[in-house]
Amino acid sequence: MGKHQERTIMSKKPVKASAVEDQLHSVTASADSELKSKCDVCLGNNGCQTVRARTKLMNILIEKGKPQEAHSIFNSLKEEGHKPTLVTYTTLVSALTRQKRYKSIISLISDVEENGMKPDSILFNAMINAFSESGNVKEAMKLFQKMKKSGCKPTTSTFNTLMKGYGNIGKAEESSKLLELILQDENVKPNDRTYNILIRAWCNKKNIKEAWNVVSRMVASGMYPDVVTYNTIARAYAQTGETYMAEQIILEMQNNKVAPNERTCGIIVTGYCKEGNTMEALRFVYRMKELGVQPNLVVFNSLIKGFLDVTDTDGVDEALTLMEEFGVKPDVITFSTIMNAWSSAGLMDKCQEIFDDMVKAGIEPDTHAFSILAKGYVRAGEPGEAESLLDSMSKFGVHPNVVIFTTIISGWCTAGKMEHATRVYEKMCEIGVSPNLTTYETLIWGYGEAKQPWKAEELLQIMEEKGISSERSTMQLVADAWHAIGLLSEARRFVKNVDRGVASNGTDEIPAEGLEKISKKQNLNASYSNVLQIPGIAMIDQNGSSSAKTRSQMVLKKYDSSSVFLAQASVFGVPPVVICWKQLTRRDRMHGQFATSCKLVFIN
């Protein structure tokens, strides 16, 4: 068996996760007995068993999402006097790529050569792929030239990787030039993947005409477009608002004896939904049966979201009924989509019920589901409920991220309880979640509202210590905080330098337009939140009750409610106004119509 074949098999062979710890112990034990300062087996180039075992373990760790540990194992190999093989170096490139440590990859060529080895095409291709995927095609091309100079012949895979890299950064013309280079090279030939990559490059630029020209060249070369080819062009049509053209591609596929798949249909359904053409999307779902394609979760989740976006609850009903008929069970995305609709309508009781139904159905909530709940509770003025979600997340083994923490902090700031906001911030730091600019700006705004500008300014120092740069908006918030308590001299230090984004101790006169800007903001009693656009919309006189639940059934239950909503334009301190149902625009009817609509029930 050749080295290349051996390497491919090694990287693809499945290994049970439970075996990782056992291998670590056995590898460590063998290392203690076998090694001195240098490994005699490695020096003799006879193939060290320890190196092979560690390389295999590196692959396992990378597959398990632990590239840092794989990198550590590589370092330990060298420290213990072993000589990594080309396979080991190629595996290391994969680990470094996952960690986005691209600078470390550049030096590996010289490291390999110092160990008396010559880089092969697989190692070069892995390195070229790393830089192409990162968008640094310039560095990838340097490696390509070095590869040729070293006498290592580029493969079709090499060219494909470079073409993909150029396509990803919007340089389809450069991808086309590489195709010409392939055609001029006697040692390599383009394959179907080559043409599909170039078609995608042109589609990324929304140049569908040129993409079809590549299809023509593909056919002229003796190859035929496959389902990947057609799906790529169909997606381009859908992204440009021409989903009807994407559907017409199915006829072309059938003429060329290429069967559309779930992905083809998902592209078309999603496209129609994004265009707001949900009835066409529903029609196509029914058409999928005649095409011999079973609708999947992606299709149904897109359809449900499409109906929710246009507040068509009857459509949601039909989509859920179809989902049940096809035997497709909802997932966390299905539940989260409907949760988000209730949350946006300000109906957190219903949102929480959907969440509870999801858990009862045996579906584990993810970070996004908890984020929807947190955002909804903050919108509803219940930051305590939002904070209690942190304990719930812990029970489900879900780790809160910076968005959830910042959302909760925003809720406490809006409520004027900065001691609670600070407590959440401290907890965030304790568990290793790094605050970002939005987190600090939310706290700064909160201290401004609480008339504690000195604490708002102290956060600038903390930001600097954390390596987070202030922006113009940050300085303006601190200036607003000082102005709110009437200390214009303190506000001057910040407003004077807002354009530069840096606080100053200067005492120059504050620009008139700057003071006017602050004055207007204070008079409007502006409410700041980069995290949430709090709509201040709450429903009154809501009634609702859950009807009998049927086993293994998922339906939408109707609820009666008042058609009067309280719309509170709190952002600019405008007094609340009462809006009648009929006065709501189509977009605003999301809040109203959904107040009479749905609860997802899924009982095993």
Residue, then its C-alpha position, 0 to 999 in steps of 0.5 A: m500500500g502506498k504512502h498516500q493511500e495509507r494516509t487517506i485510510m488513516s485519516k478516515k478510519p473511524v475510532k470510538a471516542s471512548a478509546v481516546e483516553d486508553q490510547l493516551h495512557s498506552v502512548t504515555a506508558s510506552a514513551d516512558s520505557e522506550l525513549k531517551s533523549k533521542c529515539d533510535v527508531c526515528l533516527g534510523n527512519n524505520g517507522c516509529q510505532t510511537v509516532r504512528a500512534r500519536t499521529k493517529l491520536m492527533n487525528i482523533l482529537i481533531e475530529k473531536g474538535k480538540p485541535q489544541e490538544a492535537h497540537s500539544i501532542f505534536n510538541s510532546l513528540k519533538e520534546e521527547g526526541h521523536k521525529p515526526t513523519l510527513v503524515t504527522y506534519t500534514t495532521l499538524v497543518s489540519a490542527l493549526t488550520r482549525q485553530k486559525r493559526y496560519k502564521s505557524i503553518i508558514s514555517l513548517i516547510s523549513d522545519v520538515e526540510e531540517n528533519g531531512m524530509k522533502p514535502d510531498s504534494i499532500l502536505f503542500n495541498a494541505m497548506i495551500n488549502a489552509f490559506s485558501e480557506s482563510g481568504n489569504v490566496k496570496e500566501a496560497m499562491k506563494l506556496f504553490q510556486k514553492m511547490k513547483k520549484s521544489g519539484c513537487k508536481p501540483t495535482t488537480s486538487t491543488f488547482n481546485t483548492l486555489m480556484k475555490g480560494y479565489g472564488n470565495i474572495g470574489k475573484a472569479e476571473e482569477s479562478s478562470k485563469l487557473l482553469e486555463l493553466i490546468l488545460q495547458d498542463e499535460n500532467v493534470k486534467p480538470n474534473d467535474r469538481t473543477y468546473n463546479i468550483l468555477i461555476r460557484a465562483w461566478c454564481n458568488k458574483k451573481n454572474i449567472k450567465e457566465a456560470w452557464n458558459v462554464v457549464s457549456r465548456m464542461v459539456a464540451s470537454g466530455m463531462y456532464p453537469d451533476v446535481v451539485t452543478y444545478n443546485t449551485i445555479a439554482r441557489a444563485y437564482a434564489q439569492t437574486g430573487e428569481t426563484y421561479m428560474a431556480e424551479q425551471i432548472i428542474l426541467e433541465m435536470q430531468n432532460n439530462k437525467v439528473a434527479p433533483n435532491e432534498r437540497t435542490c428542493g430546499i433551495i427553492v422552498t427557502g427562495y420562495c419564502k424569502e421572497g414572501n411568496t409562501m403559497e408558491a413555496l407550499r405548492f412546491v412542497y406538494r410538488m416534491k411528491e411527484l419529483g420523488v423527493q421527501p421533504n425534510l426538516v430544512v424544507f419544513n422549517s423554511l416553510i414555517k418561518g416563511f408563513l410566520d414572517v408574513t403572519d399567515t397562521d393558517g399556513v403554519d397550520e398546514a405546514l405543521t400538518l404536512m410535517e406530521e403526515f410526512g412523518v417528519k418530527p420537529d427539531v430545536i430550529t422548528f420550536s425556536t422559530i415559533m418561540n421567536a414569533w411569540s417572543s417578538a409579539g411580547l407573549m412570553d407565557k406562550c413562548q415559554e410554553i413552546f419551550d416546555d413542549m420542546v423539552k417534553a418532546g425530548i428535544e434538547p434546547d440550544t444556545h439560540a433557544f435560550s437566547i430567544l427566551a432571554k431577549g423576550y423576557v428583557r423586552a417584557g421588562e423581566p430581567g430576573e426571569a432572563e437571569s434565571l435562564l442561566d441556571s436552566m442552561s446549566k441543567f441542560g449542559v448549555h453554555p451561555n455566550v456573550v450575547i445572552f449575558t449582554t442581553i441580561i445585562s441590558g435588561w437590568c440596565t434598563a430597569g435601573k438596577m446596576e448592582h444586578a447588572t454588575r453581578v451578571y457581568e462579574k459572573m460572566c467573567e468568572i466562567g470565562v466568557s469574554p465581554n465585548l464592546t457591546t457589553y461595555e457600552t451597555l454597562i456605560w449606558g446603564y451607569g449614565e441612566a443611573k446618574q453615575p458617570w464616574k463608574a461609566e468612565e471607569l469602564l474605559q480603563i477596564m476595557e483597555e486592560k481587556g484589550i477592547s478599543s473604545e469607539r466614537s459611540t463609547m465616548q459619546l455615551v460617557a459624555d452623555a453620562w457626565h452631561a446628564i448630571g450637569l457637569l459640562s466640563e467633564a463632558r467636554r473631555f469626551v465630546k471634544n475628542v469623539d471624532r478621534g475616539v479617545a478621551s482627553n484631559g484638555t479644557d478646550e471649549i466644547p463644540a457648539e454642535g456637540l453640546e447641542k447633540i447631547s442636549k437633544k439626546q437628554n431631552l428626548n430621554a433616549s434609551y440605549s441598547n445595542v443588544l435589543q431594539i426593545p419595542g415596548i409593545a405589550m398586549i392587554d386583555q389576553n385570554g387563552s387556554s390549552s385544549a386537550k392534547t392528543r398523543s403524538q400530535m403537533v397542532l396549532k391551537k387558537y387563542d382568543s384575545s383583545s384586538v387592542f394593543l399598547a404601543q409604547a414608543s419608549v425609545f424617545g420618551v413619547p407617551p404611549v398610544v393605543i392602536c386599534w387592530k385595524q390601524l396596524t400595518r401588515r408588518d405590525r400585524m405580526h404582534g396582533q395576529f399572532a396574539t390570536s394564533c398558535k401554540l405548538v404541542f408535541i406529546n409523545 
